[in-house]
Amino acid sequence: MGFQGVELNGASRHFMAFGGGMRFCVGADFAKVQMAVFIHNLVTKYRWQPIKGGNIARTPGLQFPDGFHVQIMEKDQRKQDPQYIITD
């Protein structure tokens, strides 16, 4: 049932748990922002050093059937922070 003469932005009537439709996840955008912040911190605040590479299975996405081992170390933040010089 719906409103007569009103289209709901072309929303699907099929149930799609998080992806769209009439029951679109209200926290989807928040989750995307949280993932972006998490990945940004991993890339900018840590160094990644491969320990043991693995075979790459090229499917629609990349997969490492044997795993891909990395060592993650915190970067020295003193080198990363800009240096400000205050003059009068």
N, C-alpha and C positions, 0 to 999 in steps of 0.2 A: 504494500500500500504506500502511496506517496501523495504529494500535493498535486492537484490538477493544474496543468500548465506551467509547472515549475520543474526545471531540470537540475539535478544535483551535480553540476559540473561534469557530466558524463560518467559519474561513478558507476562502477559495476555492481550488479545485484548479487554477484557471487561472493562468497566469503573468502577473504584473503587476510590472514591473521595480522600481518604487519605491513603489507605492501600497498594497500589501497582499498578501494571499494568503500562501502558505507561504514565499515568498521575499521577505518584507517587508524593506525597506532598514533595516539596523540603525543607520545614521547619520541617518535622517530627522529625528528629534527634535533632534539636535545641529545639523543644517543649519537648522532652523527657528529655533533660538535664535541662531545666528550671523546670520541674516537680520534678526531683530528687533533685535539689538545694532547692526548696521550701519545700519539705517534710523533707529533712535533717535539715533545719532551724527550722521547727516546732518541730521536735523530740529533737534536741540538745539544743535549746535556750528557750524552754517552758516546763512547767510541766503541765500534764494533770490529772485532778481529776474528776472522774465520779460523777455526781450529781444525775442523775436518769437514771438507766439502762432501757433497754427495752427488749421486746421479740425478740428473734432471729429467723428469718425465714431462714432455711437452704435450699437454692436453689443452682444452680450452683455457685452463689456468696452469700455472707452474706447480709442480709437485716434486717433492723430494722423498721418494719411497724409503730410502735408507736414513733419512733425517739430514739436517744441515746444522752442524754444531758451531756456535759462535761464543766468544767470550765478550761480555759487555762490561766496560769499565767506565767509571765516571770521569768526565773531562775535567781538567783543572779550570774552574770557573774564573780564576784570576786572569787567565790568558784571554778569556772570552769577553769579559766585561770591558766596555769602552773606558778609556782614561779621559777624565775631564780635567782641564786646567782652568782654574778660576783666577782671573786677573781683575785688579781694581781699575 
